[in-house]
Amino acid sequence: MIGFSLTEEQEQLRDLAHEFAANEMRPASPHHDQTGEYPWEIIKKAHEIGLMNTHIPERWGGLGLGALDATIISEEIAWGCTGIGTAMEANSLALQPVIEGASDYLMEKYVAPMVETPTMAAYAVTEPGAGSDVAGMRSTAVRKGDHYVLNGSKMWITNAGVAEWFFVVAYTDRGANYKGMTAFLVEKGWKGVEVGKKEWNMGQRCSDTRGVTFADVEVPVEHVVGTEGQGWKLAMGAFDHTRPVVASAAVGLARAAMEHAAAYSLERQAMGKPIAMHQAVSFMIADMAKDIEAARLLVRQAAWLKDNHQNNTMHASMAKAFAADAAHRIASDAVQVFGGYGFNTEYPVEKLLRDSKIFQIYEGTSQIQRLIIARELLMRGR
């Protein structure tokens, strides 16, 4: 049996997130976009009402919510502001591989306290010369008795400037290719950890993005996440959970852009009637609506598969690619509906277009998603 309705609890989550986005995020969004100031106060409020770190298991004091629940929250948060939303959601990517593979020691020391305190973490895998090509990373970790010596540089790390700890992947055996990668939980305050300057990006400017350098950092053996050689699997496996969530954020942005465009089209007059009454404009808005609905269905299917312990890798990539491309196109069309006003910073759709572009880049570019889809589709059963 197929059903498309949300449970009562999910409707409550949606309403809570929407109210928070409308009352706390949207009013503050222009300020954070213009200044790049990290939205600490908003994050603290979101944490207080239970909108942060929702997938921490109940065993460790968390809500233990699934991927589908996370997408419902994420869409509403992104409707409010994707810059603030990315700052909030970065914890999910850092936490997911740790939840999947960490020892009880690491879970108790680093993850469980995040339920009570708005502590931030960061997923530090991307490197200056190895973005989508994670296998091309150059970071190394050499075993020296009861610790590893970690060296390397990471780039475009979201939340790097505010994170208390990093999920890091480095080679422990370069000759074994991706099977020679190992994951570590590394504290920001350890000797040899250096966080770079905040990058000033096209959009989502209050999301803290920086480079991180590890110079002879001594990482205790007990800070290995999973087992030696399992780093690639944990790092990539996290995307099966987080890509539907990121895709749902793209849906939230697209929805905001469509709502702004529709409202404006009913107000703006041209040739004696609202521009919404002209087919050229009404068809643009109709296309926005259908793509948003299609993207949301892909998102929820991918999340449902994950929650029901079924392989969702292909569907997560489908959702991510479709929703990201749709969001950028819809934001661009919203600017077009506004005309000259859409190109002006005094109107909301200009920011939405800038913010939308990153969805086609982070957590795997739209081109990488197509590679994954093709691989999963063509190689099944071989």
Buried (B, 14 or more C-beta within 10 A) or exposed (E): EEEEEBEEEBEEBBEBBBEBBEEBBBEBBBEBBEEBBBBEEBBEBBBEEBBBBBBBBEEBBBBEBBBBBBBBBBBBBBBBBBBBBBBBBBBBBBBBBBBBBBBEEBBEBBBBEBBEEBBBBBBBBBBEEBBEEBEEBBBBBEBEEEBBBBBBBBBBBBBBBBBBBBBBBBBBBEEEEBEBBBBBBBBBEBEBBEBBEBBEBEBBBBBBBBBBBBEEBBBEEEBBBBEBBBBBBBBBBBBBBBBBBBBBBBBBBBBBBBBBBBEBBEEBEEEEEBBBBBEEBBEBBEBBBEBBEBBBBBBBBBBBBBBEEEEBBBBBBBBBBBBBBBBBBBBBBBBBBBBEBBEEEEBBBBBBBBBBBBBBBBBBBBEBBBEBBEEBEEEEEE
